[in-house]
Each structure stands twice: as structure tokens, then as C-alpha cells.
Amino acid sequence: MQELGLFRYLQPSFFSGLIDDPVMLINIRPTGRGILLDCGQLHHLAKRVLRSIDALFVSHAHMDHLMGFDYLLRHVLVAPRTIKIHGPPGIAERISHKLAGYDWNLTEENWCTFEVYEVHPQQIEQFEFAGSRGFTSQHRQTLARYDRIIYQARHLKVEAEICDHKIPVLIFRVTEAPSFLIDRQRLDEESLLPGPWLKDLEKRFYADGCDSGPIDIWKETAEGHRVETVDNAEALYRKICRDVSPASIGYITDIGMTQDNLSQVYELMRDVTLLVSECTFLAEDEEKARISAHLCTTDLNRISRHIKPGLLLPMHLSKSYISDTQRLYAELDQPHDTQLLQLPDYMTPRPLLPSELPNPILRQ
């Protein structure tokens, strides 16, 4: 999956195949920076890509969702910057154990720092792992949770809910920041004329969401156009803007098909533009899905019919179907207006067997 024209600021790319361990990169076009959702296999990502990462969002600490962290660490540890990691309860301890597995006797003051945020139902616990201290753990603060937002930057926000996979697991929604869009018909209905005041309004919009202070506008009257002062710039923008919902990306892995989980999914993922969801089992293995707290094709059909995403990308299929992966797509029955996206089985070539090595000496 590459660039999707429905997004203004974000460029989502799923860097895993249908059966590979999950890793999703979301590039932020205006800045060239990016965030990662999970980090299963990262070895095929270039160093410059990994060095552009500002934040990592880990659904849970099963190996296939976190084992790429060491590869990320290898390429960013000497950079003088801070990388934020968000994950479920216990993620700080998991990161601490990973970092403690190496000797850091050659650390330098300008090495990177990891800020880890554990997402709990009522609060977020912040920890710091500074390279200058050999990446030892320090608890920094407890932050109250007032809503679903766990991360916010200039061009996006990330929301999360806690679901159950026999351990706590996070599902994520990444939403673009709103864009300044003017509806020309509404402009005409208000007898307003285009002019430099629109640039002023746009500047205010991107500075702080449009302040409520006064603004001078150009208005068409029977005597011609004249400059008037409107008391509330924010209220004016609401009258003349185009009602376009910002594009969004939903990411679900791994959850059991329980009513509590469904309630969280339906609420967080409502009207999402792109839904990226695990679909580990086919319909015939529904019982296996229930035992392992995963989704099967009938579950994803139910979820997609309720959410009605614009685009649906199923991923994380069990390796037990390696010889017949296309059955997954045959069993999916997405809503009429939902476009189904398909992945190759693997994003990177499979490992070579000894008999396939080019140098005969290495086969002995």
C-alpha cells in the first residue's frame, strides 16, 4: 500500500506483507517526519526512514509486534533527539528489559532519549530512558486521561482505546488535522468578496484554530464593496467553511471478538477513512480465533459493515494459510462503498535455503 489520494497531510504505507509481522509507517508530508504503528519487521526500512520517526505506537508487547525495536534503536541511538513510545500497561518494563540487554559503557551526552507513555484507563504513566544515562528507566510523571487522545502534533492526532487480547492491547486512530477550506457558495450567500482578509483568516486558523477576535472583511453591497469589521473571526469561519471531515486511519491488532472489544472498536473507528485490521483466521477456524483472542473473516465482515470505512486493508493472516492466502479475500464481504486493498503474501523475499546459496563453498 502506497500513497492514498484521500489524505492531505498523511501518507500511510503498510511495510509488511499479508503474513509478515506488522509495521505501518505514516509519513507526514509537510515535515518529512513519520510515526510507526507497531514494529514487527523493520530490517527492510532504510536508515533515513527510521531516523525520521518521531513516535512509535505499540499495540502490545508480543514478539511479532515489538521485535523490530532493536533495529530501530540501532539506527537512532546516537542521534541527539527524543523519540516517544506509546503502549499499553507494562510497556515501559518491556522496553527497559530490551535496553538492559546491552552494555552502554560508551554512552555520550548527545545520545537519544526515549520517552515511554503507558496508556492506562484513567491515566498515562510517563517514563524516560536517556542515552546519556545508559538508557536506565526513570518515572517522570502521571498524567490524567480526559479523552482518547494520547499524542498530538501539528498535522495529526492519535487516539487509543484499550482492548483485550488476554492481555491489554491498544487500538489506534490517527486523524489528520483539519484543513482551512472555504465554500465559495457560502461566501456568496454571505455577500462576502475574496480578498487579503481570507489570508488573514487562514493564518489565524493554522495558528490557533481561528481566534474569536474581530476581523476586517470585504463585503458586497448595493453601493459596491466595502470593508466591515466582524466581531468573531471563529464564528465567521464556521459560516463559510467547507464541511469536510479530516481523513483518518484506524489500526486494529490483536483483539478477541468480545462485546466489550466491539464497543471500543465501534466507538473509536466510526467513519474511519482507512481501516487496517488483523484477520488472523478464516471462517472455518472461528473456534481457533476465539481461543487465541483473534479475529476471523466473519468477524472482520461484521466490523466493516458497522464502521463502513472508505478503504479496508486486512493483515496479519496466520502462517497456517501460507499455501492458500487468497481464500481470505474470497471470504471478505465488505460494504458496497468500501474498497478492499490486497497485500502480497510477503513484503521481502523469503530466506534462502542452503542449496540455493550462490557460493558452493558455503554449501559444504
N, C-alpha and C positions, 0 to 999 in steps of 0.2 A: 504494500500500500504506500503510495506516494502522495504528493500534494493533492488536496481536495479543494475544488473551487468554492465550496460553501464557506470557507474560513477566510477571514480578513487578515488577522494577525498571526494565527497559529498554523503550523504545518505539521500535522501528525504523520508519523511514519512508524509502522509496526515492523521491527527489525528481527522478527522471528518467523519461522515457518509454522505451519499448522500444528506440527508435533514438537517443535523446538520449545525450550524453556522461554517464558515470556519476557520481552523487553520492549517497551514503547517509548520512543523519543518524540517529544513535542517541541519543535523549533519555534522560536518567537521571531518572526520575520524582521520587525523593525530594529531589533537589537542584535540578532545573530546568536543570542543565548538560547538555552534549552533546559527542559526538565525531563526526567526519566520516571516512568511508571514501571516499577519492578526492575530487577537487573539479573535476569537469568543468565543468558549467554551474551557477553559483550566483546568477545575477542575479535569479532569481525568489524567493530566500530573503530574508525580512525582516531588517533590521539587528539587531533584538533576537535573532533566531535565531543570526546569525553571531557576535554578541557573547557568546553563551552557550557557544561552542565552547572546550573546554579542550585538545583534542588532535586532530590531523589525521594520518590514516594513508594514505600514498600508495603504491599498488601499484607504480607505475613512472612515469617522467617523460615518457611520450608525451603529446603536447599535449592529447589528449582526456581525460586523467586529471589534469592539473595546471593547465590554463589558468585555472581559477577561482580560483587562489591570489591573483592580483592583486585580485580583487573582495573576497576575504576580508581581505586586507591593508588595503584602502581603509577598511574599517569597524572595524578593531580597532587600527590603529597608534597612536592617541593614548590608548589605554586602558592604565593602569598595571598590567599583568599579564603573565604568561608563558604562551605557547602552545607546546605540544610537537608537533613534527612527526617522524613515523617513516616511513622509507622505505628502499629498497634501497641498495646501494653506489652512491655518486655523487650521492645526493640532495642533500647539503649543497652541492656545487658548483652544482647546478641552481638551488637556492634562492638561493645567493649571486649568480648571474648575474641572476636576476629582480630581486632587491633593488638590485643595482648599476645597473639600468636607469633609476633615478630619481635626482633631485637631493635631498639631505637636508640642505641648509644651514640649515633652520629647525627642526631637531630639538630636543626638550626632554627633560629628565631623566626625566620620568614616562612617556615613551612605552613601548610594549610591547616585550617581548623574545621572540624565537623561539629555542627550544632544538630543535636538529635532531639526530636519532639515526639514524645509518646502521647498518642491520642487516646484519652480515656473518655467515658461517657460525660463526665461533668467538668473535666479539667484537662490541661495539657502540661505534661512534665518536660521541662527543658534541661538537657544535659549538654556539656561541652567537652570535646576531645581536641585539645590543642596540640598540633605537631611539635611546638616548642617544648611541650611537657612530655613528649613521648606518647602522646595520644592517651593519656590516662583520663578516666572519667571524673567529671565534676558536675554535681547537680546545681543548676543555676537558679531556677525559679519554677513556681507553679502558676500557670495561667488559667483563669476561669474560662470555660466554654459557654458562650452566649448563643452561638448558632453553629451551622455546619462548616463554616469557613475555617480552614486550617492554614492557608497560605494565600497571600495576595501580593501581586506585583503590578507594574504599570499596565500591562496588557492582558492580564488574566487573573482569575482567582481559582483556587482549588477547594472543593468541599468534600467532606468524607462522612461516612457512616460506618459504624461497627456492626459487622455481621458475624455469623457463626460458621466455623469450619472444623468443629470440635476444638478449636482454639479461636481467639478473637482474630478477625481479618477485616481489613479496611476495603471498602469500595469507594471509588473516586469519581467526581465530576469536575472537569476542567472547563471553565466558561470564559470566553473572550470578554474583554472589557467593552462596554458599549461604544458605538461609533457616533460621531456627530453627523447626522443625516437630516436634511431639510426636505420637506414635502412641498413641492412647488405649488400644488393646488391649494394647500392650506395657507401658503404665503399669499396667494392671490385672494383667498377668502377673507383674509385679514387686511387686505388692501396695502400690503407691505411690498416695498421695492427692494431688490437686491442692492447691496452696497457695502462699503467698508465695515458697516456695523455687524454684518454677518461674520466677518473675520474676527471682530472683537468678541462676538458671542461664542464662536468656535474656540478661541483662545481661552476664554473663561471655562468652557465645557471641559477641555482637557486639563486645565489647571486644577480645578476642584469640583468638577461635576456641575458647573454652572452656579455661580453665586446668586443670591436673591436680591442683589443690589440693583440700582437703576441703570438703564442703558439707553443711549440715543439711537433711534431707528429712523428709517426713511419710509414715509407713508404717502400713498397716492390719495389725493383729494380732488374735489371738483375744481379747485383753483390751481391744480398741479401738485407736484410732490413737495413735501416739507419735512423738516426734521422735528420729531417729537421725542419726548422722554417717557419711557415706560418704567414704572417703579420697580418691577420684579422681573429680572432677566430670566430666572429659572422658570417662572410661570409662562413667560412668553415662549421659551423654547419648547415647553410641553405642548403648546398650542400649534406650533408649526413644524414639529419634528416628524420624521417618518417612523411609524411604529414597526420596528424590525427587532426581533429578539436576537440577542447575540448568539453566535454558534457555540456549540458545546460538545464535549467528548465524555462519554460515560465509560467506565472501566470496571468490570466485574470479574474477579477471580480470587479465591475459590470459595464457593458458598454451598451450603446444603439447601435443599428445596423445602424450607420450613415457612410457616406463615409469618413468623417474626422477620425472617430474612426478606420475604417477598414484600412486606410492608415497607421495609427500609429501601429496597430497590425501587419500588413504585414511586415512593415519595421523592427520592433523590434524582432519579433518572427521567422524570416526567418530561416529555417533549425534547429529549436529547437529540442533537443532530446526528452524531455518530455513536453507536453503541458497540464497544469492544467487549465481548463476553466469552468466558470459558464455556466450552461444551465438550466435556471430557468423555461422555459415553453416548452411544447410540440408544435408540428406544428399547431395543431388546435387552439391554443391560441396565434398565432402570433400577433394579434392586441393588446392583453394584454401586450405582450413583448414590442411592440412599445410604448405604453402609459407609461409604467413604466421604459423604457430605460434599458431593459434586453435583453438577447439572448434567442432564442428558438432553437430547434433541427435543423431546416433548416439553421439557421444562423451558428451554430457550424459546420455543414457539409460543408458549403461554406468556412469557415475559415480554417478548417483542410485540405480541398482539395488544398487550396492555399499554406499553410505552409508546409504540408506534414511532420508532426512530427513523430518521431520514435514510441512514445507512447502517447496516448491520455487518459486523466483522466477527465471526466465530473463530475461536482459537483454543489452544491448549488441549487438543484431542489426545486421547490415550494412545500410547505407542502400541497397544494391543490391536489397533486397526491399521497398522502400517501398510498392510497389503491391499487395503480397500478403503482409502480415505474418502473417496468421492461419495460414499454412502452417507456421510454427514450432510453434504449439501442436498442430496436427494430427499432426506428426511426433514429438512428445514422448510417450514411453511410460513414465511414472513408476511406481514400485512402487504396489501396491494401497493401502497405508496412507499414501501421500504425497499431500498436497493441492497441486495446481498453481495458482499465482497468476498472473494475467494483468495486464499493464500496458497503458495506452493507448499508441498509437504515439508521441505527443509529450506532454510534461507542460505545455508552454507553447505558445501559439499560434504558428503559422508566421509568418515575416516577411511584411509587406505588399509587394505589387508596386506600382510607380509608378501604375498605372491604378486601384489600389484606395484611394489616399490620399484623404481626405475634402476637402482644400482644393485646388480646381482650380489655384491659383497654383503649388502645389508640383509639379504635373504638367507644367509648361511647361519 
